[in-house]
Amino acid sequence: MKIRIAGITEDSIVDGPGIRMTVFVQGCPHHCHGCHNPETHDPNDGQLMDTEEIIAKMYSNPLLDGITISGGEPFMQPGACVELAKAAHDRGLNVWCYTGYTIEAIIYGRDNGKRGLLKHIDVLVDGPYIEAQRTLELPWRGSKNQRLIDVQASLAAGKAVEYKSGTSKEE
């Protein structure tokens, strides 16, 4: 399956715990003021890549603890992101995802593709980046409104459940 990406970082240590492959998808409807990846906003920019090629890169790195799907907005390309997440889980890796949506907007929204992607994510960093709430104090987030969500616990509880270090396949 094809996915439009802005780029890949094969050994990130800032997009979740451990050593991660971060896939930056292309296209974002949020256009958050102060976004640190504004080059990812245009859905027609970036490059088309086959998910199998990304999966091969993921499988070739024995040091990875997980993958992070960031952007842009991953929920604009849920089918391709599901393929990446499934492949990561098949390899025993955890899956983190950054989104400008809240988990509630995804769960209660009408888009089955977006809800389907949630089923394959361990930790969701949700909410738009709000420059007035910028912080360097919170791990893995850019602004104070953003939350670390344990997605599988949230789906089971029917409400947002905060991620706690040491859970959700982190280790």
C-alpha positions as CSV (number, residue, x, y, z in Angstrom):
1,M,0.0,0.0,0.0
2,K,1.2,3.5,-0.8
3,I,1.7,6.1,1.9
4,R,2.7,9.8,1.4
5,I,5.5,10.6,3.8
6,A,7.6,13.7,4.6
7,G,10.4,11.5,5.9
8,I,11.7,8.8,8.2
9,T,14.0,8.9,11.1
10,E,15.4,5.5,11.6
11,D,16.8,5.9,15.1
12,S,14.9,8.5,17.1
13,I,15.2,8.9,20.9
14,V,12.8,11.8,21.2
15,D,9.5,10.4,19.8
16,G,8.7,8.0,22.6
17,P,10.7,5.6,24.8
18,G,13.8,3.8,23.6
19,I,15.1,3.7,20.1
20,R,12.4,4.2,17.6
21,M,11.8,4.5,13.9
22,T,9.6,7.6,13.3
23,V,7.6,7.9,10.2
24,F,6.5,11.4,9.4
25,V,3.4,11.2,7.2
26,Q,2.6,14.0,4.8
27,G,-0.6,16.1,5.0
28,C,-2.2,17.8,8.0
29,P,-5.5,19.7,8.3
30,H,-4.8,21.2,11.6
31,H,-2.1,23.8,10.7
32,C,-1.3,24.5,14.3
33,H,0.3,27.9,14.8
34,G,4.0,27.3,15.7
35,C,4.0,23.7,14.5
36,H,7.6,22.4,14.3
37,N,6.8,20.3,11.1
38,P,4.9,22.9,8.9
39,E,6.5,21.3,5.8
40,T,4.3,18.3,6.4
41,H,1.0,20.2,6.1
42,D,0.5,20.1,2.3
43,P,-1.1,16.7,1.5
44,N,0.4,16.8,-2.1
45,D,4.0,17.4,-1.0
46,G,6.4,14.8,0.3
47,Q,7.0,11.5,-1.4
48,L,4.9,8.4,-2.1
49,M,6.4,5.3,-0.6
50,D,5.3,1.7,-0.3
51,T,4.5,0.5,3.2
52,E,6.5,-2.7,2.5
53,E,9.6,-0.6,1.9
54,I,9.1,1.1,5.3
55,I,8.4,-2.2,7.0
56,A,11.6,-3.7,5.5
57,K,13.6,-0.8,7.0
58,M,11.9,-1.4,10.4
59,Y,12.7,-5.1,10.3
60,S,16.3,-4.5,9.3
61,N,17.0,-2.6,12.6
62,P,17.4,-5.1,15.5
63,L,17.9,-2.2,18.0
64,L,14.4,-0.8,17.7
65,D,12.1,-0.7,20.7
66,G,9.1,0.7,18.7
67,I,7.8,2.9,15.9
68,T,6.2,6.3,16.1
69,I,3.8,7.5,13.5
70,S,3.9,11.3,13.4
71,G,3.3,14.0,10.9
72,G,1.6,15.7,9.5
73,E,-1.5,13.9,10.6
74,P,-1.4,10.1,10.6
75,F,-5.2,9.8,10.8
76,M,-5.4,11.3,7.3
77,Q,-3.9,8.0,6.0
78,P,-5.3,5.4,8.4
79,G,-5.1,2.3,6.2
80,A,-1.4,2.7,5.4
81,C,-0.7,3.5,9.1
82,V,-2.5,0.3,10.2
83,E,-0.2,-1.7,8.0
84,L,2.9,-0.1,9.6
85,A,1.4,-0.7,13.1
86,K,0.5,-4.3,12.5
87,A,4.0,-5.0,11.1
88,A,5.5,-3.4,14.2
89,H,3.4,-5.4,16.6
90,D,4.2,-8.6,14.6
91,R,7.9,-7.9,15.4
92,G,7.1,-7.2,19.1
93,L,7.6,-3.4,18.8
94,N,5.3,-0.9,20.5
95,V,3.5,1.7,18.5
96,W,3.1,5.4,19.4
97,C,1.2,7.9,17.3
98,Y,1.0,11.7,17.4
99,T,-2.3,13.4,16.3
100,G,-3.9,16.8,16.4
101,Y,-7.2,15.1,17.1
102,T,-8.3,14.1,20.6
103,I,-9.0,10.5,21.3
104,E,-12.6,11.4,22.0
105,A,-13.0,13.0,18.5
106,I,-11.7,9.8,16.9
107,I,-13.7,7.4,19.0
108,Y,-17.0,9.3,18.7
109,G,-16.4,10.6,15.1
110,R,-18.0,9.0,12.0
111,D,-14.7,7.9,10.4
112,N,-14.3,4.1,10.7
113,G,-10.8,4.2,9.3
114,K,-9.6,6.5,12.0
115,R,-11.3,4.3,14.7
116,G,-9.7,1.3,13.1
117,L,-6.2,2.8,13.4
118,L,-6.7,3.3,17.1
119,K,-7.0,-0.5,17.6
120,H,-3.4,-0.8,16.5
121,I,-1.8,2.0,18.6
122,D,-0.4,1.5,22.1
123,V,0.2,5.1,23.1
124,L,-1.5,8.2,21.5
125,V,-0.1,11.7,22.0
126,D,-3.4,13.6,21.3
127,G,-4.5,17.1,20.8
128,P,-3.4,20.0,18.7
129,Y,-0.1,21.8,19.5
130,I,-1.1,25.1,21.2
131,E,1.8,27.5,21.1
132,A,0.6,29.5,24.1
133,Q,0.8,26.3,26.1
134,R,4.3,25.3,24.8
135,T,6.4,23.4,27.3
136,L,9.7,21.6,27.4
137,E,8.9,20.1,30.8
138,L,6.6,17.3,29.7
139,P,8.1,14.2,28.1
140,W,7.1,13.5,24.5
141,R,4.7,16.5,24.2
142,G,5.0,20.0,22.8
143,S,2.2,21.8,24.7
144,K,0.5,21.3,28.0
145,N,-2.9,20.4,26.5
146,Q,-1.5,17.3,24.8
147,R,-2.0,14.0,26.6
148,L,-0.3,10.6,26.6
149,I,-3.1,8.1,26.2
150,D,-3.0,4.4,26.8
151,V,-5.1,3.6,23.8
152,Q,-6.0,-0.1,24.5
153,A,-7.0,0.7,28.1
154,S,-9.0,3.7,26.8
155,L,-10.9,1.6,24.2
156,A,-11.7,-1.0,26.9
157,A,-12.8,1.6,29.4
158,G,-14.8,3.7,26.9
159,K,-12.9,6.9,28.1
160,A,-9.4,8.3,27.9
161,V,-7.0,6.6,30.2
162,E,-3.7,8.3,30.8
163,Y,-0.5,6.4,29.9
164,K,1.8,5.5,32.7
165,S,5.4,4.7,32.1
166,G,6.0,0.9,32.2
167,T,2.7,0.0,30.6
168,S,1.3,-0.4,27.1
169,K,4.2,-2.4,25.8
170,E,6.7,0.3,26.5
171,E,9.3,-2.2,27.7
